[in-house]
């Protein structure tokens, strides 16, 4: 097998203990379950993965049309652990019993409807306590961390929030002060690569939405934060910048294996040309 493990949200989803970095085409277990049935799916995947760690997760749902459950394989030693989490969208749709483990490397969360991914990132960042379940980084509840502790461990900025009246360079200096592992050389390389050179000293409000997104992406990668969260990285980007971003993510994936860094990227569609360690689908 030659690709990441893909988990699909469904009413009843099978989850595998396979190594997410194993080889093969992405395995959408929810689709297999729907087409083949429980026993056939379990037998096929056992032969493919060589193990028998499948289990069925049934989600209790008082409102069937609005509730989605997702169960993913859990690696007990992964630094970021999500257990029995409940996510609610503004429209009232719910994801219940969300379990996931994020090992070092890049994880892509695909949410085609865009209903839950941002809420998930906010919870992973510890900005709020979940209504149900827990999010732990290194065994510590992230919601219990102080703002300073979160800043030292986590890079996260909602791209929809208003920007301060600072230039990209001024804002980057602020980020360097917050993140002990800040890589100034990476920032200096990413700024021209993403076409930001001429905008370095402009106030952020003078930049286009794509320009502000590029500033955020360059800082996210340069932060070297142990946990880095990125929402909709390719929104409003031009094609050359998208190619540069994917190349930068691919390079960072190789670094993560040595540094232990966890990067979680949420998007409304698949992002090719990046060696994702795992792909989670909220659907």
ZIUR-V574625 format. One record per residue. PHI is phi in whole degrees, -180 to 180 (NA if undefined). PSI is psi as a letter, one per 30 degrees, with the letter a starting at -180 (* if undefined). Layout:
phi	psi
PHI	PSI
PHI	PSI
This chain:
phi	psi
NA	k
-121	g
-160	a
-79	l
-83	k
-114	k
-107	k
-116	k
-68	k
-159	l
-61	e
-132	j
-127	k
-90	k
-127	k
-113	k
-92	g
-62	l
-63	k
-60	f
-91	g
-68	a
-110	k
138	l
-69	k
-53	k
-103	j
-97	j
-67	e
-62	e
-64	e
-61	e
-64	e
-67	e
-83	e
-111	f
90	l
-62	e
-64	e
-64	e
-61	e
-63	e
-65	e
-62	e
-71	e
-60	e
-68	e
-70	e
-95	f
77	g
-139	l
-128	h
-106	h
-90	k
-148	l
-101	k
-117	j
-101	k
-98	j
-67	k
-141	j
-69	f
-126	i
-54	e
-71	f
-115	f
-111	k
-127	k
-117	k
-132	k
-127	k
-122	l
-66	k
-114	k
-97	j
-62	f
-103	g
-66	k
-66	e
-109	j
-124	k
-118	k
-128	k
51	h
-79	k
-113	k
-119	k
-125	k
-90	l
-58	f
-83	f
99	f
-69	k
-128	k
-112	k
-120	l
62	h
-79	j
-120	k
-155	l
-126	k
-116	j
-84	l
-54	k
129	a
-107	k
-115	k
-107	k
-107	j
-103	k
-131	j
-62	e
-86	f
68	g
-86	e
-124	f
-63	e
-67	e
-62	e
-63	e
-62	e
-60	e
-71	e
-63	e
-79	f
78	g
-74	f
-153	l
-83	k
-68	l
-65	e
-150	k
91	a
-147	l
-126	k
-128	k
-115	j
59	h
85	f
-105	k
-65	j
-66	f
-69	f
-88	f
-73	k
-73	l
-59	e
-67	e
-66	e
-65	e
-61	e
-74	f
-106	f
-127	k
-106	k
-157	k
-146	k
-68	j
-65	f
-88	f
-73	k
-62	k
-94	k
-71	l
-82	i
-132	l
-84	l
-55	e
-67	e
-65	e
-67	e
-64	e
-64	e
-63	e
-65	e
-62	e
-72	f
-82	e
-111	j
-59	f
-93	g
-47	k
-108	j
-61	e
-65	e
-67	e
-58	e
-65	f
-80	e
-74	e
-58	e
-70	e
-61	e
-96	g
76	h
-103	f
-52	e
-74	f
-108	g
-53	e
-112	g
-85	l
-65	k
-59	e
-68	f
-84	f
-84	l
-69	l
-61	e
-66	e
-64	e
-65	e
-63	e
-64	e
-59	e
-63	e
-66	e
-62	e
-69	e
-59	e
-70	e
-74	f
-64	e
57	g
-62	k
-54	e
-121	j
-120	k
-118	k
-132	k
-110	k
47	i
-64	f
-98	g
-64	k
70	g
-91	k
-80	l
-60	e
-60	e
-68	e
-62	e
-63	e
-64	e
-63	e
-64	e
-65	e
-67	e
-65	e
-62	e
-65	e
-68	e
-59	e
-68	e
-67	e
-59	e
-64	e
-88	e
-88	f
81	g
-70	k
-113	k
-120	k
-114	k
-114	k
-111	k
-150	l
-91	g
-155	l
-64	l
-120	j
-78	l
66	g
-129	k
-80	i
-65	k
-72	e
-156	l
-127	k
-112	k
-112	k
-102	j
-146	*
